[in-house]
Amino acid sequence: VKKLGKLSKQLQKGLALAFNKFDEYQFSKYNRDADVKLRDALFLVHPRPKTELQQVLFDKIAADTLDTAYTWETELSRAGQEVQGTEDDKNLAFAKQWEALIDSGKLGYMAMLRNLRNMLQKGISDAHLDKVAAMLSDPKQVAKSKQFPFRFLSAYRELRSETNFRAPQVMEALEAAIRASVVNMKGFGRDTRVLIASDVSGSMQVPVSAKSKVQMYDIGLVLSMLLQSKCERAITSIFGTEFKVVNMPRAEILANTDKMNHYSAQVGWATNGHLVIEHLVKTKTVVDKVMIFTDMQLWNSQGDGGHLGKAWKQYKGMAPGAKLYLFDLQGYGQAPINVLRDDVFMIAGWSDKIFDILHAIENGSNALDEIQKISI
């Protein structure tokens, strides 16, 4: 309560209003045994109930008698506490509980995505695994879930070494899911020529978050494979100390990301981004768009005077209509899009929605309006 007492009067007023917006399920879901409980906030801000039923709900919060929310965590916890016996008995109980959650329709998409390996290991039925695969790959479910692309990659990698006959089916469903996430990607017609380059240097070898196994360079790779899957005329590549073209078939996105990952050690750990453009100059390859996924720690480790700006100026002499897009994957806190000049754009962030923003900008829309519209 002392911690809550430090809240400003404006925040306390907002918190009081928030109490009128939630039902018992929502309250109980987050009513955990912590330093600050819901009842502490209730006593501090004294929300006014709008109905008699809401008064009853506030009384239950005050008395700490809220009904336990039906969530996958609580149901599995209950199953684990109730079952006695062998490990097989416990696995069977967990499998039945997972099946009940799947049938209930209350298992959220993210929870399902994060627990695929667990469900396989516990041995859910083939019929229920079919349901999971169907839900995973359902375009409507994918769109509603608004998952970041790396979530699919993380789930995919969890299944690579899983000893289960049905694991390949789930991996195929994940491929279908990530394809569905960009089915409406705009701005890349049949004749659009694109070079896609992913930075796999040492500075990109950091996790996207403290608990994640996905590295920052994985984000660039999965976004590049998403983009490549939608482009009929695309060259894919990686760079570090050196530059390397690594073309992939368009059918698979997650499998391609893993394959690209294996090539990363072949190019070294520096960040010679200028080599991307110099390759186009040397090979006299004309493209419409150059897309570089990086953390923007670009520098020349070779001491030969090469520079991204210098190389781009030279390339524009042979490809005057080309545009350069620099995706700053570590760029939170910066403007979501920065027009450096009329043919060079820097975009901060790593949602797949960045491609929709680019299409809008190229067609004369306001950047801020588009960012707010799609909630990148």
PyMOL commands that set and color helices and strands:
alter all, ss='L'
color gray80, all
select helices_A, chain A and resi 2-5+9-21+24-29+38-45+52-63+72-82+87-104+109-114+116-122+126-137+139-145+149-159+167-180+202-204+216-230+254-266+274-283+308-316+354-362+367-374
alter helices_A, ss='H'
color red, helices_A
select strands_A, chain A and resi 193-199+233-239+243-245+289-294+323-328+337-341+344-348
alter strands_A, ss='S'
color yellow, strands_A
deselect
rebuild
show_as cartoon
